[in-house]
């Protein structure tokens, strides 16, 4: 079974930006990203911590999977 990679908040923001998300706003230590795709808007909030906890990362992955599918999620988040 592949192992979940360790990410910082900035790394996750870059990953979402590569896939078309745009930074909407930054408030404190959190970044709000949006994607307009197929007449739908997707929003995700990423904490800019040095190391994201496993549960936080799983929630972010769930949002990513809704937009891009399971295969793309596995490629980006697992080693």
SVG drawing of the C-alpha trace seen along z (x, -y; Angstrom):
<svg xmlns="http://www.w3.org/2000/svg" viewBox="-23 -38 30 40">
<polyline fill="none" stroke="black" stroke-width="0.4" points="0.0,0.0 1.4,-3.4 2.4,-5.8 0.8,-9.2 3.4,-11.9 4.1,-14.6 3.1,-18.1 3.3,-21.7 0.5,-24.1 2.5,-26.0 3.2,-22.7 -0.5,-21.9 -1.4,-25.4 1.1,-25.0 -0.4,-21.6 -3.9,-23.1 -2.6,-26.0 -1.0,-23.6 -4.4,-22.1 -6.1,-25.4 -7.2,-26.7 -6.7,-30.5 -6.0,-32.1 -9.1,-34.0 -7.9,-35.4 -5.5,-34.9 -6.7,-35.5 -4.2,-34.9 -2.6,-31.5 -5.3,-30.2 -5.6,-30.5 -8.9,-30.2 -8.7,-28.8 -11.4,-28.6 -11.9,-26.8 -14.6,-27.4 -15.1,-24.2 -18.1,-23.1 -20.6,-25.7 -19.6,-24.8 -17.4,-26.5 -15.1,-24.6 -13.7,-26.1 -11.0,-24.8 -9.3,-26.3 -5.7,-25.3 -3.9,-26.1 -0.4,-27.4 1.2,-25.3 4.8,-23.8 3.4,-20.3 -0.2,-19.3 -1.7,-16.6 -2.9,-13.4 -6.6,-14.2 -6.4,-17.7 -4.6,-16.3 -7.3,-13.6 -10.0,-16.3 -8.1,-18.3 -7.6,-15.2 -11.4,-14.6 -11.9,-18.0 -9.3,-17.4 -10.8,-14.1 -14.2,-15.7 -12.6,-17.9 -10.1,-15.6 -10.9,-12.0 -9.3,-9.2 -6.5,-8.4 -5.2,-12.0 -5.5,-12.3 -3.5,-9.1 -0.8,-10.3 -0.4,-13.6 -0.7,-12.6 0.8,-9.1 4.4,-8.0"/>
</svg>
